[in-house]
Amino acid sequence: QMLGNLSDAILAVISEELEAKIEEIVKDRISDALDDYDPTDHLEFNDAVDRRIADSCIEDTVRDVLDNASVSISI
């Protein structure tokens, strides 16, 4: 029980500093991870690019079809 009381007292004294240090470490780790991130490392990257290109072609086709179209709205 004395050990528990001692640890509670110590944590009460250093809790703000400890929390600030933990936040600093976590932010640094996140920053480092984002700096080191390379989407081409993922196995599905090329498939995602291919899908996006295919989607882009569909969008271009729809734009071409609608290019000379007229739209009317009745309320």
PDB file of N, CA, C, O and CB in Angstrom:
ATOM      1  N   GLN A   1       0.832  -1.183   0.000  1.00  0.00           N
ATOM      2  CA  GLN A   1       0.000   0.000   0.000  1.00  0.00           C
ATOM      3  C   GLN A   1       0.884   1.257   0.000  1.00  0.00           C
ATOM      4  O   GLN A   1       0.566   2.244  -0.664  1.00  0.00           O
ATOM      5  CB  GLN A   1      -0.950  -0.008   1.219  1.00  0.00           C
ATOM      6  N   MET A   2       2.000   1.212   0.753  1.00  0.00           N
ATOM      7  CA  MET A   2       2.911   2.355   0.785  1.00  0.00           C
ATOM      8  C   MET A   2       3.508   2.613  -0.594  1.00  0.00           C
ATOM      9  O   MET A   2       3.676   3.762  -1.004  1.00  0.00           O
ATOM     10  CB  MET A   2       4.029   2.122   1.809  1.00  0.00           C
ATOM     11  N   LEU A   3       3.827   1.526  -1.308  1.00  0.00           N
ATOM     12  CA  LEU A   3       4.384   1.657  -2.656  1.00  0.00           C
ATOM     13  C   LEU A   3       3.347   2.287  -3.593  1.00  0.00           C
ATOM     14  O   LEU A   3       3.685   3.130  -4.424  1.00  0.00           O
ATOM     15  CB  LEU A   3       4.838   0.272  -3.200  1.00  0.00           C
ATOM     16  N   GLY A   4       2.103   1.880  -3.454  1.00  0.00           N
ATOM     17  CA  GLY A   4       1.026   2.461  -4.259  1.00  0.00           C
ATOM     18  C   GLY A   4       0.839   3.936  -3.959  1.00  0.00           C
ATOM     19  O   GLY A   4       0.645   4.739  -4.871  1.00  0.00           O
ATOM     20  N   ASN A   5       0.896   4.297  -2.683  1.00  0.00           N
ATOM     21  CA  ASN A   5       0.763   5.708  -2.301  1.00  0.00           C
ATOM     22  C   ASN A   5       1.926   6.531  -2.838  1.00  0.00           C
ATOM     23  O   ASN A   5       1.743   7.657  -3.301  1.00  0.00           O
ATOM     24  CB  ASN A   5       0.684   5.846  -0.774  1.00  0.00           C
ATOM     25  N   LEU A   6       3.126   5.955  -2.771  1.00  0.00           N
ATOM     26  CA  LEU A   6       4.309   6.648  -3.279  1.00  0.00           C
ATOM     27  C   LEU A   6       4.212   6.863  -4.784  1.00  0.00           C
ATOM     28  O   LEU A   6       4.514   7.951  -5.275  1.00  0.00           O
ATOM     29  CB  LEU A   6       5.577   5.858  -2.941  1.00  0.00           C
ATOM     30  N   SER A   7       3.794   5.838  -5.516  1.00  0.00           N
ATOM     31  CA  SER A   7       3.684   5.984  -6.972  1.00  0.00           C
ATOM     32  C   SER A   7       2.597   7.000  -7.334  1.00  0.00           C
ATOM     33  O   SER A   7       2.770   7.768  -8.280  1.00  0.00           O
ATOM     34  CB  SER A   7       3.377   4.618  -7.631  1.00  0.00           C
ATOM     35  N   ASP A   8       1.492   7.016  -6.604  1.00  0.00           N
ATOM     36  CA  ASP A   8       0.442   8.017  -6.848  1.00  0.00           C
ATOM     37  C   ASP A   8       0.975   9.430  -6.600  1.00  0.00           C
ATOM     38  O   ASP A   8       0.674  10.348  -7.363  1.00  0.00           O
ATOM     39  CB  ASP A   8      -0.788   7.746  -5.945  1.00  0.00           C
ATOM     40  N   ALA A   9       1.759   9.607  -5.546  1.00  0.00           N
ATOM     41  CA  ALA A   9       2.317  10.917  -5.228  1.00  0.00           C
ATOM     42  C   ALA A   9       3.304  11.370  -6.308  1.00  0.00           C
ATOM     43  O   ALA A   9       3.300  12.529  -6.724  1.00  0.00           O
ATOM     44  CB  ALA A   9       3.010  10.882  -3.855  1.00  0.00           C
ATOM     45  N   ILE A  10       4.140  10.446  -6.750  1.00  0.00           N
ATOM     46  CA  ILE A  10       5.117  10.773  -7.787  1.00  0.00           C
ATOM     47  C   ILE A  10       4.400  11.144  -9.087  1.00  0.00           C
ATOM     48  O   ILE A  10       4.761  12.129  -9.732  1.00  0.00           O
ATOM     49  CB  ILE A  10       6.081   9.585  -8.021  1.00  0.00           C
ATOM     50  N   LEU A  11       3.398  10.369  -9.471  1.00  0.00           N
ATOM     51  CA  LEU A  11       2.663  10.663 -10.694  1.00  0.00           C
ATOM     52  C   LEU A  11       1.931  11.995 -10.606  1.00  0.00           C
ATOM     53  O   LEU A  11       1.835  12.714 -11.600  1.00  0.00           O
ATOM     54  CB  LEU A  11       1.676   9.551 -10.992  1.00  0.00           C
ATOM     55  N   ALA A  12       1.417  12.330  -9.430  1.00  0.00           N
ATOM     56  CA  ALA A  12       0.738  13.612  -9.260  1.00  0.00           C
ATOM     57  C   ALA A  12       1.700  14.769  -9.487  1.00  0.00           C
ATOM     58  O   ALA A  12       1.305  15.810 -10.011  1.00  0.00           O
ATOM     59  CB  ALA A  12       0.117  13.709  -7.865  1.00  0.00           C
ATOM     60  N   VAL A  13       2.941  14.596  -9.101  1.00  0.00           N
ATOM     61  CA  VAL A  13       3.937  15.659  -9.231  1.00  0.00           C
ATOM     62  C   VAL A  13       4.429  15.789 -10.678  1.00  0.00           C
ATOM     63  O   VAL A  13       4.619  16.902 -11.167  1.00  0.00           O
ATOM     64  CB  VAL A  13       5.122  15.391  -8.293  1.00  0.00           C
ATOM     65  N   ILE A  14       4.633  14.675 -11.352  1.00  0.00           N
ATOM     66  CA  ILE A  14       5.253  14.728 -12.683  1.00  0.00           C
ATOM     67  C   ILE A  14       4.270  14.491 -13.828  1.00  0.00           C
ATOM     68  O   ILE A  14       4.699  14.388 -14.978  1.00  0.00           O
ATOM     69  CB  ILE A  14       6.356  13.710 -12.764  1.00  0.00           C
ATOM     70  N   SER A  15       2.997  14.402 -13.560  1.00  0.00           N
ATOM     71  CA  SER A  15       2.037  14.010 -14.601  1.00  0.00           C
ATOM     72  C   SER A  15       2.033  14.970 -15.789  1.00  0.00           C
ATOM     73  O   SER A  15       1.998  14.517 -16.933  1.00  0.00           O
ATOM     74  CB  SER A  15       0.639  13.931 -14.011  1.00  0.00           C
ATOM     75  N   GLU A  16       2.068  16.269 -15.553  1.00  0.00           N
ATOM     76  CA  GLU A  16       2.046  17.220 -16.670  1.00  0.00           C
ATOM     77  C   GLU A  16       3.309  17.120 -17.514  1.00  0.00           C
ATOM     78  O   GLU A  16       3.243  17.135 -18.743  1.00  0.00           O
ATOM     79  CB  GLU A  16       1.884  18.648 -16.150  1.00  0.00           C
ATOM     80  N   GLU A  17       4.457  17.017 -16.856  1.00  0.00           N
ATOM     81  CA  GLU A  17       5.712  16.889 -17.597  1.00  0.00           C
ATOM     82  C   GLU A  17       5.764  15.570 -18.357  1.00  0.00           C
ATOM     83  O   GLU A  17       6.237  15.510 -19.492  1.00  0.00           O
ATOM     84  CB  GLU A  17       6.909  16.996 -16.647  1.00  0.00           C
ATOM     85  N   LEU A  18       5.276  14.525 -17.721  1.00  0.00           N
ATOM     86  CA  LEU A  18       5.257  13.209 -18.354  1.00  0.00           C
ATOM     87  C   LEU A  18       4.338  13.214 -19.573  1.00  0.00           C
ATOM     88  O   LEU A  18       4.692  12.681 -20.625  1.00  0.00           O
ATOM     89  CB  LEU A  18       4.806  12.134 -17.349  1.00  0.00           C
ATOM     90  N   GLU A  19       3.169  13.810 -19.429  1.00  0.00           N
ATOM     91  CA  GLU A  19       2.229  13.893 -20.541  1.00  0.00           C
ATOM     92  C   GLU A  19       2.818  14.709 -21.694  1.00  0.00           C
ATOM     93  O   GLU A  19       2.676  14.328 -22.856  1.00  0.00           O
ATOM     94  CB  GLU A  19       0.904  14.510 -20.074  1.00  0.00           C
ATOM     95  N   ALA A  20       3.473  15.822 -21.382  1.00  0.00           N
ATOM     96  CA  ALA A  20       4.097  16.652 -22.417  1.00  0.00           C
ATOM     97  C   ALA A  20       5.194  15.877 -23.146  1.00  0.00           C
ATOM     98  O   ALA A  20       5.312  15.965 -24.368  1.00  0.00           O
ATOM     99  CB  ALA A  20       4.680  17.939 -21.798  1.00  0.00           C
ATOM    100  N   LYS A  21       5.984  15.128 -22.405  1.00  0.00           N
ATOM    101  CA  LYS A  21       7.065  14.347 -23.013  1.00  0.00           C
ATOM    102  C   LYS A  21       6.500  13.248 -23.918  1.00  0.00           C
ATOM    103  O   LYS A  21       7.018  13.007 -25.008  1.00  0.00           O
ATOM    104  CB  LYS A  21       7.962  13.729 -21.920  1.00  0.00           C
ATOM    105  N   ILE A  22       5.445  12.591 -23.461  1.00  0.00           N
ATOM    106  CA  ILE A  22       4.817  11.542 -24.270  1.00  0.00           C
ATOM    107  C   ILE A  22       4.271  12.143 -25.560  1.00  0.00           C
ATOM    108  O   ILE A  22       4.462  11.573 -26.634  1.00  0.00           O
ATOM    109  CB  ILE A  22       3.682  10.836 -23.478  1.00  0.00           C
ATOM    110  N   GLU A  23       3.593  13.291 -25.468  1.00  0.00           N
ATOM    111  CA  GLU A  23       3.058  13.950 -26.661  1.00  0.00           C
ATOM    112  C   GLU A  23       4.176  14.332 -27.621  1.00  0.00           C
ATOM    113  O   GLU A  23       4.034  14.184 -28.835  1.00  0.00           O
ATOM    114  CB  GLU A  23       2.253  15.194 -26.270  1.00  0.00           C
ATOM    115  N   GLU A  24       5.285  14.823 -27.083  1.00  0.00           N
ATOM    116  CA  GLU A  24       6.427  15.194 -27.921  1.00  0.00           C
ATOM    117  C   GLU A  24       6.972  13.976 -28.660  1.00  0.00           C
ATOM    118  O   GLU A  24       7.242  14.042 -29.860  1.00  0.00           O
ATOM    119  CB  GLU A  24       7.535  15.837 -27.069  1.00  0.00           C
ATOM    120  N   ILE A  25       7.131  12.881 -27.955  1.00  0.00           N
ATOM    121  CA  ILE A  25       7.657  11.649 -28.561  1.00  0.00           C
ATOM    122  C   ILE A  25       6.714  11.143 -29.639  1.00  0.00           C
ATOM    123  O   ILE A  25       7.154  10.765 -30.725  1.00  0.00           O
ATOM    124  CB  ILE A  25       7.870  10.559 -27.491  1.00  0.00           C
ATOM    125  N   VAL A  26       5.419  11.135 -29.347  1.00  0.00           N
ATOM    126  CA  VAL A  26       4.438  10.645 -30.309  1.00  0.00           C
ATOM    127  C   VAL A  26       4.418  11.538 -31.554  1.00  0.00           C
ATOM    128  O   VAL A  26       4.391  11.034 -32.676  1.00  0.00           O
ATOM    129  CB  VAL A  26       3.035  10.584 -29.667  1.00  0.00           C
ATOM    130  N   LYS A  27       4.432  12.853 -31.361  1.00  0.00           N
ATOM    131  CA  LYS A  27       4.439  13.769 -32.505  1.00  0.00           C
ATOM    132  C   LYS A  27       5.684  13.565 -33.357  1.00  0.00           C
ATOM    133  O   LYS A  27       5.606  13.574 -34.586  1.00  0.00           O
ATOM    134  CB  LYS A  27       4.360  15.226 -32.029  1.00  0.00           C
ATOM    135  N   ASP A  28       6.842  13.378 -32.705  1.00  0.00           N
ATOM    136  CA  ASP A  28       8.081  13.135 -33.451  1.00  0.00           C
ATOM    137  C   ASP A  28       7.991  11.838 -34.247  1.00  0.00           C
ATOM    138  O   ASP A  28       8.402  11.789 -35.406  1.00  0.00           O
ATOM    139  CB  ASP A  28       9.285  13.083 -32.495  1.00  0.00           C
ATOM    140  N   ARG A  29       7.457  10.798 -33.633  1.00  0.00           N
ATOM    141  CA  ARG A  29       7.332   9.505 -34.326  1.00  0.00           C
ATOM    142  C   ARG A  29       6.379   9.617 -35.514  1.00  0.00           C
ATOM    143  O   ARG A  29       6.652   9.078 -36.587  1.00  0.00           O
ATOM    144  CB  ARG A  29       6.835   8.412 -33.349  1.00  0.00           C
ATOM    145  N   ILE A  30       5.258  10.319 -35.320  1.00  0.00           N
ATOM    146  CA  ILE A  30       4.304  10.504 -36.412  1.00  0.00           C
ATOM    147  C   ILE A  30       4.952  11.307 -37.534  1.00  0.00           C
ATOM    148  O   ILE A  30       4.824  10.958 -38.708  1.00  0.00           O
ATOM    149  CB  ILE A  30       3.022  11.210 -35.910  1.00  0.00           C
ATOM    150  N   SER A  31       5.638  12.372 -37.176  1.00  0.00           N
ATOM    151  CA  SER A  31       6.317  13.198 -38.179  1.00  0.00           C
ATOM    152  C   SER A  31       7.343  12.386 -38.962  1.00  0.00           C
ATOM    153  O   SER A  31       7.415  12.477 -40.187  1.00  0.00           O
ATOM    154  CB  SER A  31       6.999  14.396 -37.510  1.00  0.00           C
ATOM    155  N   ASP A  32       8.131  11.595 -38.248  1.00  0.00           N
ATOM    156  CA  ASP A  32       9.131  10.752 -38.914  1.00  0.00           C
ATOM    157  C   ASP A  32       8.472   9.738 -39.839  1.00  0.00           C
ATOM    158  O   ASP A  32       8.940   9.508 -40.955  1.00  0.00           O
ATOM    159  CB  ASP A  32       9.994  10.027 -37.877  1.00  0.00           C
ATOM    160  N   ALA A  33       7.376   9.129 -39.366  1.00  0.00           N
ATOM    161  CA  ALA A  33       6.673   8.141 -40.176  1.00  0.00           C
ATOM    162  C   ALA A  33       6.113   8.778 -41.446  1.00  0.00           C
ATOM    163  O   ALA A  33       6.177   8.184 -42.522  1.00  0.00           O
ATOM    164  CB  ALA A  33       5.544   7.492 -39.366  1.00  0.00           C
ATOM    165  N   LEU A  34       5.567   9.980 -41.322  1.00  0.00           N
ATOM    166  CA  LEU A  34       5.033  10.664 -42.502  1.00  0.00           C
ATOM    167  C   LEU A  34       6.154  11.067 -43.458  1.00  0.00           C
ATOM    168  O   LEU A  34       5.986  10.995 -44.676  1.00  0.00           O
ATOM    169  CB  LEU A  34       4.228  11.902 -42.083  1.00  0.00           C
ATOM    170  N   ASP A  35       7.283  11.487 -42.920  1.00  0.00           N
ATOM    171  CA  ASP A  35       8.419  11.849 -43.767  1.00  0.00           C
ATOM    172  C   ASP A  35       8.957  10.639 -44.527  1.00  0.00           C
ATOM    173  O   ASP A  35       9.386  10.761 -45.675  1.00  0.00           O
ATOM    174  CB  ASP A  35       9.532  12.470 -42.923  1.00  0.00           C
ATOM    175  N   ASP A  36       8.932   9.467 -43.882  1.00  0.00           N
ATOM    176  CA  ASP A  36       9.470   8.248 -44.489  1.00  0.00           C
ATOM    177  C   ASP A  36       8.448   7.510 -45.349  1.00  0.00           C
ATOM    178  O   ASP A  36       8.793   6.520 -45.994  1.00  0.00           O
ATOM    179  CB  ASP A  36       9.978   7.324 -43.413  1.00  0.00           C
ATOM    180  N   TYR A  37       7.199   7.972 -45.369  1.00  0.00           N
ATOM    181  CA  TYR A  37       6.131   7.261 -46.071  1.00  0.00           C
ATOM    182  C   TYR A  37       6.332   7.354 -47.580  1.00  0.00           C
ATOM    183  O   TYR A  37       6.545   8.435 -48.131  1.00  0.00           O
ATOM    184  CB  TYR A  37       4.753   7.827 -45.679  1.00  0.00           C
ATOM    185  N   ASP A  38       6.261   6.221 -48.219  1.00  0.00           N
ATOM    186  CA  ASP A  38       6.344   6.154 -49.676  1.00  0.00           C
ATOM    187  C   ASP A  38       5.215   5.255 -50.167  1.00  0.00           C
ATOM    188  O   ASP A  38       5.265   4.040 -49.978  1.00  0.00           O
ATOM    189  CB  ASP A  38       7.746   5.620 -50.149  1.00  0.00           C
ATOM    190  N   PRO A  39       4.196   5.844 -50.797  1.00  0.00           N
ATOM    191  CA  PRO A  39       3.048   5.032 -51.195  1.00  0.00           C
ATOM    192  C   PRO A  39       3.411   3.944 -52.192  1.00  0.00           C
ATOM    193  O   PRO A  39       2.689   2.954 -52.307  1.00  0.00           O
ATOM    194  CB  PRO A  39       1.979   5.910 -51.781  1.00  0.00           C
ATOM    195  N   THR A  40       4.504   4.106 -52.909  1.00  0.00           N
ATOM    196  CA  THR A  40       4.876   3.078 -53.881  1.00  0.00           C
ATOM    197  C   THR A  40       5.394   1.816 -53.203  1.00  0.00           C
ATOM    198  O   THR A  40       5.594   0.800 -53.869  1.00  0.00           O
ATOM    199  CB  THR A  40       5.928   3.616 -54.835  1.00  0.00           C
ATOM    200  N   ASP A  41       5.615   1.862 -51.899  1.00  0.00           N
ATOM    201  CA  ASP A  41       6.040   0.666 -51.173  1.00  0.00           C
ATOM    202  C   ASP A  41       4.899  -0.336 -51.008  1.00  0.00           C
ATOM    203  O   ASP A  41       5.142  -1.505 -50.708  1.00  0.00           O
ATOM    204  CB  ASP A  41       6.590   1.051 -49.806  1.00  0.00           C
ATOM    205  N   HIS A  42       3.669   0.107 -51.198  1.00  0.00           N
ATOM    206  CA  HIS A  42       2.520  -0.768 -50.989  1.00  0.00           C
ATOM    207  C   HIS A  42       2.263  -1.618 -52.225  1.00  0.00           C
ATOM    208  O   HIS A  42       2.398  -1.150 -53.355  1.00  0.00           O
ATOM    209  CB  HIS A  42       1.273   0.054 -50.641  1.00  0.00           C
ATOM    210  N   LEU A  43       1.893  -2.866 -51.996  1.00  0.00           N
ATOM    211  CA  LEU A  43       1.697  -3.804 -53.097  1.00  0.00           C
ATOM    212  C   LEU A  43       0.580  -3.363 -54.033  1.00  0.00           C
ATOM    213  O   LEU A  43       0.664  -3.589 -55.240  1.00  0.00           O
ATOM    214  CB  LEU A  43       1.394  -5.184 -52.554  1.00  0.00           C
ATOM    215  N   GLU A  44      -0.468  -2.734 -53.493  1.00  0.00           N
ATOM    216  CA  GLU A  44      -1.612  -2.348 -54.317  1.00  0.00           C
ATOM    217  C   GLU A  44      -1.427  -0.992 -54.999  1.00  0.00           C
ATOM    218  O   GLU A  44      -2.347  -0.525 -55.670  1.00  0.00           O
ATOM    219  CB  GLU A  44      -2.859  -2.319 -53.471  1.00  0.00           C
ATOM    220  N   PHE A  45      -0.288  -0.355 -54.853  1.00  0.00           N
ATOM    221  CA  PHE A  45      -0.111   0.995 -55.390  1.00  0.00           C
ATOM    222  C   PHE A  45      -0.353   1.047 -56.897  1.00  0.00           C
ATOM    223  O   PHE A  45      -1.105   1.896 -57.377  1.00  0.00           O
ATOM    224  CB  PHE A  45       1.290   1.502 -55.078  1.00  0.00           C
ATOM    225  N   ASN A  46       0.276   0.149 -57.637  1.00  0.00           N
ATOM    226  CA  ASN A  46       0.118   0.163 -59.090  1.00  0.00           C
ATOM    227  C   ASN A  46      -1.327  -0.110 -59.492  1.00  0.00           C
ATOM    228  O   ASN A  46      -1.832   0.491 -60.440  1.00  0.00           O
ATOM    229  CB  ASN A  46       1.044  -0.866 -59.735  1.00  0.00           C
ATOM    230  N   ASP A  47      -1.998  -1.019 -58.773  1.00  0.00           N
ATOM    231  CA  ASP A  47      -3.410  -1.290 -59.065  1.00  0.00           C
ATOM    232  C   ASP A  47      -4.260  -0.054 -58.811  1.00  0.00           C
ATOM    233  O   ASP A  47      -5.177   0.241 -59.578  1.00  0.00           O
ATOM    234  CB  ASP A  47      -3.924  -2.465 -58.217  1.00  0.00           C
ATOM    235  N   ALA A  48      -3.961   0.670 -57.738  1.00  0.00           N
ATOM    236  CA  ALA A  48      -4.717   1.879 -57.425  1.00  0.00           C
ATOM    237  C   ALA A  48      -4.500   2.937 -58.499  1.00  0.00           C
ATOM    238  O   ALA A  48      -5.441   3.633 -58.883  1.00  0.00           O
ATOM    239  CB  ALA A  48      -4.313   2.428 -56.047  1.00  0.00           C
ATOM    240  N   VAL A  49      -3.279   3.063 -58.984  1.00  0.00           N
ATOM    241  CA  VAL A  49      -2.989   4.017 -60.056  1.00  0.00           C
ATOM    242  C   VAL A  49      -3.731   3.602 -61.328  1.00  0.00           C
ATOM    243  O   VAL A  49      -4.319   4.442 -62.010  1.00  0.00           O
ATOM    244  CB  VAL A  49      -1.456   4.105 -60.320  1.00  0.00           C
ATOM    245  N   ASP A  50      -3.702   2.321 -61.641  1.00  0.00           N
ATOM    246  CA  ASP A  50      -4.403   1.836 -62.837  1.00  0.00           C
ATOM    247  C   ASP A  50      -5.903   2.102 -62.739  1.00  0.00           C
ATOM    248  O   ASP A  50      -6.530   2.507 -63.718  1.00  0.00           O
ATOM    249  CB  ASP A  50      -4.149   0.331 -63.037  1.00  0.00           C
ATOM    250  N   ARG A  51      -6.487   1.870 -61.537  1.00  0.00           N
ATOM    251  CA  ARG A  51      -7.916   2.137 -61.343  1.00  0.00           C
ATOM    252  C   ARG A  51      -8.208   3.615 -61.498  1.00  0.00           C
ATOM    253  O   ARG A  51      -9.221   3.987 -62.090  1.00  0.00           O
ATOM    254  CB  ARG A  51      -8.378   1.652 -59.964  1.00  0.00           C
ATOM    255  N   ARG A  52      -7.337   4.464 -60.974  1.00  0.00           N
ATOM    256  CA  ARG A  52      -7.554   5.904 -61.068  1.00  0.00           C
ATOM    257  C   ARG A  52      -7.467   6.360 -62.523  1.00  0.00           C
ATOM    258  O   ARG A  52      -8.241   7.215 -62.952  1.00  0.00           O
ATOM    259  CB  ARG A  52      -6.528   6.664 -60.206  1.00  0.00           C
ATOM    260  N   ILE A  53      -6.543   5.801 -63.270  1.00  0.00           N
ATOM    261  CA  ILE A  53      -6.429   6.137 -64.695  1.00  0.00           C
ATOM    262  C   ILE A  53      -7.687   5.692 -65.431  1.00  0.00           C
ATOM    263  O   ILE A  53      -8.213   6.432 -66.262  1.00  0.00           O
ATOM    264  CB  ILE A  53      -5.171   5.476 -65.322  1.00  0.00           C
ATOM    265  N   ALA A  54      -8.173   4.486 -65.131  1.00  0.00           N
ATOM    266  CA  ALA A  54      -9.401   3.992 -65.760  1.00  0.00           C
ATOM    267  C   ALA A  54     -10.579   4.888 -65.396  1.00  0.00           C
ATOM    268  O   ALA A  54     -11.398   5.219 -66.254  1.00  0.00           O
ATOM    269  CB  ALA A  54      -9.684   2.534 -65.333  1.00  0.00           C
ATOM    270  N   ASP A  55     -10.668   5.283 -64.125  1.00  0.00           N
ATOM    271  CA  ASP A  55     -11.742   6.180 -63.685  1.00  0.00           C
ATOM    272  C   ASP A  55     -11.642   7.509 -64.415  1.00  0.00           C
ATOM    273  O   ASP A  55     -12.657   8.093 -64.795  1.00  0.00           O
ATOM    274  CB  ASP A  55     -11.684   6.402 -62.155  1.00  0.00           C
ATOM    275  N   SER A  56     -10.430   7.983 -64.609  1.00  0.00           N
ATOM    276  CA  SER A  56     -10.210   9.248 -65.297  1.00  0.00           C
ATOM    277  C   SER A  56     -10.706   9.150 -66.738  1.00  0.00           C
ATOM    278  O   SER A  56     -11.306  10.094 -67.253  1.00  0.00           O
ATOM    279  CB  SER A  56      -8.716   9.635 -65.260  1.00  0.00           C
ATOM    280  N   CYS A  57     -10.460   8.021 -67.388  1.00  0.00           N
ATOM    281  CA  CYS A  57     -10.930   7.830 -68.761  1.00  0.00           C
ATOM    282  C   CYS A  57     -12.451   7.849 -68.808  1.00  0.00           C
ATOM    283  O   CYS A  57     -13.033   8.413 -69.734  1.00  0.00           O
ATOM    284  CB  CYS A  57     -10.394   6.508 -69.342  1.00  0.00           C
ATOM    285  N   ILE A  58     -13.093   7.246 -67.832  1.00  0.00           N
ATOM    286  CA  ILE A  58     -14.553   7.256 -67.760  1.00  0.00           C
ATOM    287  C   ILE A  58     -15.043   8.686 -67.573  1.00  0.00           C
ATOM    288  O   ILE A  58     -16.003   9.105 -68.219  1.00  0.00           O
ATOM    289  CB  ILE A  58     -15.058   6.349 -66.606  1.00  0.00           C
ATOM    290  N   GLU A  59     -14.389   9.432 -66.694  1.00  0.00           N
ATOM    291  CA  GLU A  59     -14.775  10.828 -66.469  1.00  0.00           C
ATOM    292  C   GLU A  59     -14.620  11.636 -67.754  1.00  0.00           C
ATOM    293  O   GLU A  59     -15.486  12.448 -68.082  1.00  0.00           O
ATOM    294  CB  GLU A  59     -13.925  11.453 -65.339  1.00  0.00           C
ATOM    295  N   ASP A  60     -13.531  11.422 -68.480  1.00  0.00           N
ATOM    296  CA  ASP A  60     -13.318  12.138 -69.735  1.00  0.00           C
ATOM    297  C   ASP A  60     -14.399  11.791 -70.756  1.00  0.00           C
ATOM    298  O   ASP A  60     -14.889  12.664 -71.471  1.00  0.00           O
ATOM    299  CB  ASP A  60     -11.933  11.814 -70.305  1.00  0.00           C
ATOM    300  N   THR A  61     -14.766  10.519 -70.817  1.00  0.00           N
ATOM    301  CA  THR A  61     -15.811  10.089 -71.735  1.00  0.00           C
ATOM    302  C   THR A  61     -17.135  10.749 -71.393  1.00  0.00           C
ATOM    303  O   THR A  61     -17.830  11.235 -72.285  1.00  0.00           O
ATOM    304  CB  THR A  61     -15.956   8.571 -71.707  1.00  0.00           C
ATOM    305  N   VAL A  62     -17.494  10.776 -70.126  1.00  0.00           N
ATOM    306  CA  VAL A  62     -18.734  11.418 -69.698  1.00  0.00           C
ATOM    307  C   VAL A  62     -18.695  12.903 -70.021  1.00  0.00           C
ATOM    308  O   VAL A  62     -19.689  13.460 -70.486  1.00  0.00           O
ATOM    309  CB  VAL A  62     -18.969  11.203 -68.192  1.00  0.00           C
ATOM    310  N   ARG A  63     -17.572  13.545 -69.784  1.00  0.00           N
ATOM    311  CA  ARG A  63     -17.446  14.970 -70.125  1.00  0.00           C
ATOM    312  C   ARG A  63     -17.630  15.199 -71.624  1.00  0.00           C
ATOM    313  O   ARG A  63     -18.300  16.144 -72.040  1.00  0.00           O
ATOM    314  CB  ARG A  63     -16.076  15.509 -69.678  1.00  0.00           C
ATOM    315  N   ASP A  64     -17.022  14.315 -72.436  1.00  0.00           N
ATOM    316  CA  ASP A  64     -17.172  14.442 -73.879  1.00  0.00           C
ATOM    317  C   ASP A  64     -18.621  14.280 -74.310  1.00  0.00           C
ATOM    318  O   ASP A  64     -19.100  15.015 -75.173  1.00  0.00           O
ATOM    319  CB  ASP A  64     -16.304  13.421 -74.588  1.00  0.00           C
ATOM    320  N   VAL A  65     -19.319  13.326 -73.716  1.00  0.00           N
ATOM    321  CA  VAL A  65     -20.717  13.093 -74.055  1.00  0.00           C
ATOM    322  C   VAL A  65     -21.566  14.290 -73.660  1.00  0.00           C
ATOM    323  O   VAL A  65     -22.460  14.699 -74.402  1.00  0.00           O
ATOM    324  CB  VAL A  65     -21.236  11.824 -73.370  1.00  0.00           C
ATOM    325  N   LEU A  66     -21.286  14.845 -72.502  1.00  0.00           N
ATOM    326  CA  LEU A  66     -22.090  15.959 -72.002  1.00  0.00           C
ATOM    327  C   LEU A  66     -21.626  17.322 -72.508  1.00  0.00           C
ATOM    328  O   LEU A  66     -22.264  18.338 -72.229  1.00  0.00           O
ATOM    329  CB  LEU A  66     -22.073  15.957 -70.505  1.00  0.00           C
ATOM    330  N   ASP A  67     -20.541  17.350 -73.236  1.00  0.00           N
ATOM    331  CA  ASP A  67     -19.952  18.607 -73.670  1.00  0.00           C
ATOM    332  C   ASP A  67     -20.943  19.462 -74.463  1.00  0.00           C
ATOM    333  O   ASP A  67     -21.047  20.666 -74.231  1.00  0.00           O
ATOM    334  CB  ASP A  67     -18.717  18.336 -74.508  1.00  0.00           C
ATOM    335  N   ASN A  68     -21.661  18.851 -75.387  1.00  0.00           N
ATOM    336  CA  ASN A  68     -22.602  19.595 -76.211  1.00  0.00           C
ATOM    337  C   ASN A  68     -24.049  19.397 -75.763  1.00  0.00           C
ATOM    338  O   ASN A  68     -24.979  19.735 -76.495  1.00  0.00           O
ATOM    339  CB  ASN A  68     -22.454  19.185 -77.656  1.00  0.00           C
ATOM    340  N   ALA A  69     -24.236  18.861 -74.587  1.00  0.00           N
ATOM    341  CA  ALA A  69     -25.578  18.587 -74.103  1.00  0.00           C
ATOM    342  C   ALA A  69     -26.167  19.843 -73.485  1.00  0.00           C
ATOM    343  O   ALA A  69     -25.446  20.760 -73.093  1.00  0.00           O
ATOM    344  CB  ALA A  69     -25.568  17.436 -73.087  1.00  0.00           C
ATOM    345  N   SER A  70     -27.483  19.866 -73.406  1.00  0.00           N
ATOM    346  CA  SER A  70     -28.152  20.944 -72.701  1.00  0.00           C
ATOM    347  C   SER A  70     -28.944  20.323 -71.569  1.00  0.00           C
ATOM    348  O   SER A  70     -29.429  19.197 -71.676  1.00  0.00           O
ATOM    349  CB  SER A  70     -29.070  21.775 -73.652  1.00  0.00           C
ATOM    350  N   VAL A  71     -29.068  21.061 -70.495  1.00  0.00           N
ATOM    351  CA  VAL A  71     -29.751  20.572 -69.308  1.00  0.00           C
ATOM    352  C   VAL A  71     -30.877  21.521 -68.983  1.00  0.00           C
ATOM    353  O   VAL A  71     -30.684  22.736 -68.967  1.00  0.00           O
ATOM    354  CB  VAL A  71     -28.782  20.430 -68.110  1.00  0.00           C
ATOM    355  N   SER A  72     -32.049  20.981 -68.724  1.00  0.00           N
ATOM    356  CA  SER A  72     -33.167  21.809 -68.273  1.00  0.00           C
ATOM    357  C   SER A  72     -33.725  21.218 -66.995  1.00  0.00           C
ATOM    358  O   SER A  72     -33.775  19.999 -66.829  1.00  0.00           O
ATOM    359  CB  SER A  72     -34.274  21.914 -69.362  1.00  0.00           C
ATOM    360  N   ILE A  73     -34.137  22.080 -66.107  1.00  0.00           N
ATOM    361  CA  ILE A  73     -34.672  21.650 -64.825  1.00  0.00           C
ATOM    362  C   ILE A  73     -36.061  22.234 -64.683  1.00  0.00           C
ATOM    363  O   ILE A  73     -36.258  23.438 -64.841  1.00  0.00           O
ATOM    364  CB  ILE A  73     -33.753  22.084 -63.644  1.00  0.00           C
ATOM    365  N   SER A  74     -37.012  21.386 -64.387  1.00  0.00           N
ATOM    366  CA  SER A  74     -38.387  21.846 -64.153  1.00  0.00           C
ATOM    367  C   SER A  74     -38.722  21.646 -62.695  1.00  0.00           C
ATOM    368  O   SER A  74     -38.476  20.587 -62.117  1.00  0.00           O
ATOM    369  CB  SER A  74     -39.405  21.093 -65.059  1.00  0.00           C
ATOM    370  N   ILE A  75     -39.282  22.674 -62.120  1.00  0.00           N
ATOM    371  CA  ILE A  75     -39.653  22.572 -60.712  1.00  0.00           C
ATOM    372  C   ILE A  75     -41.164  22.699 -60.599  1.00  0.00           C
ATOM    373  O   ILE A  75     -41.708  22.642 -59.496  1.00  0.00           O
ATOM    374  CB  ILE A  75     -38.936  23.660 -59.855  1.00  0.00           C
TER     375      ILE A  75
END
